[in-house]
Amino acid sequence: MPRGPNGLQVEGRARVQRIVSGVTASLALIDAAIADGADAILVHHGLFWRGQDGRLVGWLGERVRRLMTHGINLFAYHLPLDAHPELGNNAQLGVRLGLMADAHFGPQDLGFAAPAGINTSLAALCAQAQDALGGRAPLVLPGDGRALARIGWCTGGAQGYFEAAIAAGVDAFVTGEVSEPQAHLARETGVAFLACGHHATECFGAPAVAAHVAERFGLVHRFIEIANPA
Ligand SMILES: [Zn+2]
């Protein structure tokens, strides 16, 4: 999972009354926030990542220029927003899948695991995931068709957590993206794998935090969805 600075990434005006949340600080989201009259944007995917060369040119320069020209603050929370036990992406997806985490796995314990609850079969889990994610059907690697006793999940690009999920004893793993190796692992271990969309699985954390902040400080909050098929 890439790392970046958490919190205020671009400083805008000092007084904040309207806050827009979204998944990614894309130009489309920034423009929508400008149109909304926002003073601040809160996202999961910010602008700066470890390993970038740091030059504000091209598309990155344009995003920063747009924010600074309009005095908009940009707040970004990456791994802390995956990990937060109540407002984070994983916790919020768990609520929508009927899952209450009782264990964690993988790098930095970002993987969540829980008893399967209502999702006792792969078909039931797929239906629940599709329902929770706005009708989007997951890409499914079915495993060996076993009944589900425990389910692991980690939102976004967490396909690399599949092995740790298997080692943690889950019968199915839910994440956003899939890569080639997971197909073989699902076949050879019998553990099912669901890729439900990186964007789709990470739509819940940022608005949950922004709504919490808005309520606490009496701000106006609006989540703006910028559709993303990936
Ligand atoms: Zn992500």
Boltz pocket constraint, residues with backbone or C-beta under 6 A from the ligand:
constraints:
  - pocket:
      binder: B
      contacts: [[A, 44], [A, 45], [A, 155], [A, 156], [A, 157], [A, 198], [A, 202]]
      max_distance: 6.0
